[in-house]
């Protein structure tokens, strides 16, 4: 399945905390230019990651929880959902 981003140039890879900051500032109503300045990335990077975030939230069965997980930096971008407690943390007893 081809996603809209496969054939387009993705922005520079950023860490999940910066991605969460971008979503947080957007939710607060910051402009893309202001978000870029606050997060220390280009406006193009902000636009691309906001587009990706919007796509993920709209496709989610629980958009509010998905957006909340993204803003809390608790969203698993590889798996496509919020990581269950303990997964990826090395804490297997909490599974």
MIPANU-492064 format. One line per 5 residues: for each residue y, z, x of N, C-alpha, C. Coordinates in nm, 2 decimals, always signed. Example, Ala and Ser with C-alpha at 12.3 -4.5 7.8 and 13.67 -1.06 7.14 Angstrom:
// MIPANU-492064
-0.57,+0.78,+1.32,-0.45,+0.78,+1.23,-0.33,+0.78,+1.32 ~ -0.22,+0.71,+1.28,-0.11,+0.71,+1.37,+0.00,+0.79,+1.29;
END
This chain:
// MIPANU-492064
-0.12,+0.00,+0.08,+0.00,+0.00,+0.00,+0.12,+0.00,+0.09 ~ +0.21,-0.09,+0.06,+0.34,-0.10,+0.14,+0.45,-0.02,+0.08 ~ +0.51,+0.07,+0.16,+0.62,+0.15,+0.11,+0.75,+0.07,+0.14 ~ +0.85,+0.11,+0.08,+0.98,+0.05,+0.10,+1.03,+0.06,+0.24 ~ +0.98,+0.16,+0.32,+1.02,+0.19,+0.45,+0.94,+0.13,+0.56;
+0.82,+0.07,+0.53,+0.74,+0.02,+0.63,+0.80,-0.09,+0.71 ~ +0.88,-0.18,+0.64,+0.93,-0.30,+0.70,+1.08,-0.28,+0.74 ~ +1.14,-0.16,+0.71,+1.27,-0.14,+0.75,+1.27,-0.04,+0.87 ~ +1.38,-0.05,+0.94,+1.39,+0.04,+1.06,+1.42,+0.18,+1.01 ~ +1.34,+0.28,+1.05,+1.36,+0.41,+1.01,+1.46,+0.47,+1.11;
+1.53,+0.57,+1.06,+1.63,+0.64,+1.15,+1.56,+0.72,+1.26 ~ +1.64,+0.76,+1.35,+1.58,+0.84,+1.46,+1.50,+0.96,+1.40 ~ +1.39,+0.99,+1.46,+1.31,+1.11,+1.41,+1.39,+1.23,+1.43 ~ +1.39,+1.32,+1.33,+1.46,+1.45,+1.34,+1.36,+1.56,+1.30 ~ +1.39,+1.68,+1.34,+1.30,+1.79,+1.31,+1.31,+1.83,+1.17;
+1.21,+1.90,+1.12,+1.21,+1.94,+0.98,+1.33,+2.03,+0.94 ~ +1.37,+2.11,+1.03,+1.49,+2.20,+1.00,+1.61,+2.12,+0.97 ~ +1.64,+2.01,+1.05,+1.75,+1.93,+1.03,+1.74,+1.85,+0.90 ~ +1.61,+1.80,+0.87,+1.59,+1.73,+0.74,+1.62,+1.83,+0.63 ~ +1.58,+1.95,+0.64,+1.60,+2.05,+0.53,+1.75,+2.08,+0.52;
+1.83,+2.08,+0.63,+1.97,+2.10,+0.63,+2.04,+1.98,+0.55 ~ +1.99,+1.86,+0.58,+2.05,+1.74,+0.51,+2.03,+1.76,+0.36 ~ +1.91,+1.79,+0.32,+1.88,+1.81,+0.17,+1.97,+1.93,+0.12 ~ +1.98,+2.03,+0.19,+2.06,+2.15,+0.15,+2.21,+2.11,+0.13 ~ +2.27,+2.04,+0.23,+2.41,+2.00,+0.22,+2.43,+1.90,+0.11;
+2.33,+1.81,+0.09,+2.35,+1.72,-0.03,+2.34,+1.79,-0.16 ~ +2.26,+1.89,-0.17,+2.25,+1.97,-0.30,+2.38,+2.05,-0.32 ~ +2.45,+2.08,-0.21,+2.58,+2.15,-0.23,+2.69,+2.06,-0.26 ~ +2.66,+1.93,-0.26,+2.77,+1.83,-0.29,+2.85,+1.77,-0.18 ~ +2.80,+1.80,-0.05,+2.87,+1.74,+0.06,+2.86,+1.59,+0.06;
+2.96,+1.52,+0.12,+2.95,+1.38,+0.13,+2.85,+1.34,+0.25 ~ +2.80,+1.22,+0.25,+2.71,+1.18,+0.36,+2.78,+1.20,+0.50 ~ +2.91,+1.17,+0.50,+2.99,+1.19,+0.63,+2.99,+1.33,+0.67 ~ +3.02,+1.42,+0.58,+3.02,+1.57,+0.61,+2.89,+1.62,+0.64 ~ +2.78,+1.57,+0.58,+2.64,+1.61,+0.61,+2.61,+1.57,+0.75;
+2.64,+1.45,+0.79,+2.62,+1.40,+0.92,+2.69,+1.48,+1.03 ~ +2.81,+1.52,+1.00,+2.88,+1.61,+1.09,+2.82,+1.74,+1.11 ~ +2.79,+1.80,+0.99,+2.72,+1.94,+0.99,+2.59,+1.94,+1.06 ~ +2.51,+1.83,+1.04,+2.37,+1.83,+1.09,+2.36,+1.77,+1.23 ~ +2.47,+1.70,+1.27,+2.47,+1.65,+1.41,+2.39,+1.52,+1.42;
+2.39,+1.44,+1.31,+2.32,+1.31,+1.31,+2.41,+1.20,+1.26 ~ +2.37,+1.08,+1.27,+2.46,+0.97,+1.22,+2.45,+0.97,+1.07 ~ +2.56,+0.90,+1.01,+2.56,+0.89,+0.86,+2.45,+0.80,+0.81 ~ +2.41,+0.70,+0.89,+2.29,+0.62,+0.86,+2.16,+0.70,+0.85 ~ +2.15,+0.79,+0.95,+2.03,+0.88,+0.94,+2.03,+0.96,+0.82;
+2.15,+1.02,+0.78,+2.16,+1.10,+0.66,+2.12,+1.01,+0.54 ~ +2.17,+0.89,+0.53,+2.14,+0.81,+0.41,+1.99,+0.78,+0.40 ~ +1.93,+0.74,+0.52,+1.79,+0.71,+0.51,+1.70,+0.83,+0.47 ~ +1.74,+0.95,+0.53,+1.66,+1.07,+0.49,+1.68,+1.11,+0.35 ~ +1.81,+1.10,+0.30,+1.83,+1.13,+0.16,+1.76,+1.03,+0.07;
+1.75,+0.90,+0.10,+1.67,+0.81,+0.03,+1.53,+0.85,+0.02 ~ +1.47,+0.88,+0.14,+1.33,+0.93,+0.14,+1.31,+1.05,+0.06 ~ +1.40,+1.15,+0.07,+1.39,+1.27,+0.00,+1.39,+1.24,-0.15 ~ +1.48,+1.16,-0.20,+1.49,+1.12,-0.34,+1.36,+1.05,-0.38 ~ +1.31,+0.97,-0.30,+1.18,+0.90,-0.34,+1.07,+1.00,-0.36;
+1.06,+1.09,-0.27,+0.95,+1.20,-0.27,+0.97,+1.28,-0.39 ~ +1.09,+1.33,-0.42,+1.12,+1.42,-0.53,+1.09,+1.35,-0.66 ~ +1.13,+1.22,-0.68,+1.11,+1.15,-0.80,+0.96,+1.12,-0.83 ~ +0.89,+1.10,-0.72,+0.74,+1.07,-0.74,+0.66,+1.20,-0.76 ~ +0.72,+1.32,-0.74,+0.65,+1.44,-0.75,+0.61,+1.48,-0.89;
+0.50,+1.55,-0.91,+0.46,+1.60,-1.04,+0.55,+1.72,-1.08 ~ +0.61,+1.78,-0.98,+0.70,+1.90,-1.00,+0.82,+1.88,-0.91 ~ +0.91,+1.80,-0.95,+1.03,+1.76,-0.87,+1.11,+1.89,-0.82 ~ +1.13,+1.98,-0.91,+1.21,+2.10,-0.88,+1.14,+2.18,-0.76 ~ +1.01,+2.20,-0.77,+0.94,+2.27,-0.67,+0.94,+2.19,-0.54;
+0.93,+2.06,-0.55,+0.93,+1.98,-0.43,+1.06,+1.98,-0.36 ~ +1.17,+1.97,-0.43,+1.30,+1.98,-0.37,+1.33,+2.12,-0.31 ~ +1.28,+2.22,-0.38,+1.30,+2.35,-0.33,+1.22,+2.37,-0.20 ~ +1.10,+2.32,-0.19,+1.02,+2.32,-0.07,+1.09,+2.25,+0.05 ~ +1.15,+2.13,+0.02,+1.22,+2.06,+0.12,+1.34,+2.13,+0.17;
+1.42,+2.19,+0.08,+1.54,+2.27,+0.13,+1.50,+2.39,+0.21 ~ +1.38,+2.46,+0.17,+1.33,+2.57,+0.24,+1.26,+2.54,+0.37 ~ +1.25,+2.41,+0.40,+1.18,+2.36,+0.52,+1.03,+2.40,+0.51 ~ +0.97,+2.39,+0.39,+0.84,+2.43,+0.36,+0.76,+2.31,+0.31 ~ +0.81,+2.19,+0.32,+0.75,+2.07,+0.26,+0.67,+2.00,+0.38;
+0.55,+1.96,+0.35,+0.46,+1.90,+0.45,+0.48,+1.75,+0.43 ~ +0.56,+1.69,+0.52,+0.60,+1.54,+0.51,+0.48,+1.46,+0.54 ~ +0.38,+1.51,+0.61,+0.26,+1.43,+0.65,+0.17,+1.42,+0.53 ~ +0.14,+1.54,+0.47,+0.05,+1.54,+0.36,+0.11,+1.50,+0.23 ~ +0.24,+1.52,+0.22,+0.31,+1.47,+0.10,+0.33,+1.58,-0.01;
+0.30,+1.70,+0.03,+0.32,+1.81,-0.07,+0.35,+1.94,+0.01 ~ +0.39,+2.04,-0.06,+0.41,+2.17,+0.00,+0.28,+2.22,+0.06 ~ +0.29,+2.27,+0.18,+0.17,+2.32,+0.25,+0.13,+2.45,+0.19 ~ +0.00,+2.46,+0.16,-0.05,+2.59,+0.10,-0.02,+2.70,+0.20 ~ -0.01,+2.82,+0.16,+0.02,+2.94,+0.24,-0.09,+2.94,+0.35;
-0.05,+2.96,+0.47,-0.15,+2.98,+0.58,-0.19,+2.85,+0.65 ~ -0.17,+2.73,+0.58,-0.21,+2.60,+0.64,-0.11,+2.57,+0.75 ~ -0.15,+2.54,+0.86,-0.06,+2.50,+0.97,+0.00,+2.61,+1.04 ~ -0.03,+2.73,+1.00,+0.03,+2.85,+1.06,-0.07,+2.92,+1.15 ~ -0.19,+2.88,+1.15,-0.29,+2.95,+1.23,-0.35,+3.07,+1.16;
-0.30,+3.10,+1.04,-0.34,+3.22,+0.96,-0.45,+3.18,+0.86 ~ -0.57,+3.17,+0.91,-0.68,+3.12,+0.82,-0.72,+3.22,+0.72 ~ -0.69,+3.35,+0.74,-0.73,+3.46,+0.65,-0.65,+3.45,+0.52 ~ -0.53,+3.38,+0.52,-0.45,+3.37,+0.40,-0.49,+3.25,+0.31 ~ -0.59,+3.17,+0.35,-0.64,+3.06,+0.27,-0.72,+3.10,+0.15;
END
